[in-house]
């Protein structure tokens, strides 16, 4: 009998492999006070050559393509940064969260071969992200909902276009 965890891990590793590369991310942030920001970012998703205890490791780095006043008016958002993460079964162990510098464990559910859902909880935040690969992985759509103390505070829509295919795995 096949172990379902092995199939899940294999499917998630394949899904993450499809996200490797350089992406332009056109974003809309809607805050609960009716503030709206449009931000153009660049995201690089890379994989490490060496596994950690048999688990695949990734590096996510981002920076703005164009300046935005989001980073001035909402200083909690990092203008640029790097997160390293390990895919551990149906969890993603991140070196830090996007809104906080402490490590975070994210649960992953795979909807189908093209879409995954990520759930994170840290400090007083609950984050739900839907990420879908589209048109043979040339595009990616992400919808992110963030609650603080049980109230929906931020909704994000990211429309992403692949600029480059995956680079060689990172050697340490």
Secondary structure as UniProt FT lines:
FT   HELIX           4..19
FT   STRAND          21..31
FT   TURN            32..33
FT   STRAND          36..48
FT   TURN            53..54
FT   STRAND          57..64
FT   HELIX           70..73
FT   TURN            75..76
FT   STRAND          81..88
FT   TURN            89..90
FT   STRAND          91..94
FT   STRAND          104..110
FT   STRAND          115..122
FT   TURN            123..124
FT   STRAND          125..134
FT   TURN            135..138
FT   STRAND          139..148
FT   TURN            149..150
FT   STRAND          151..164
//
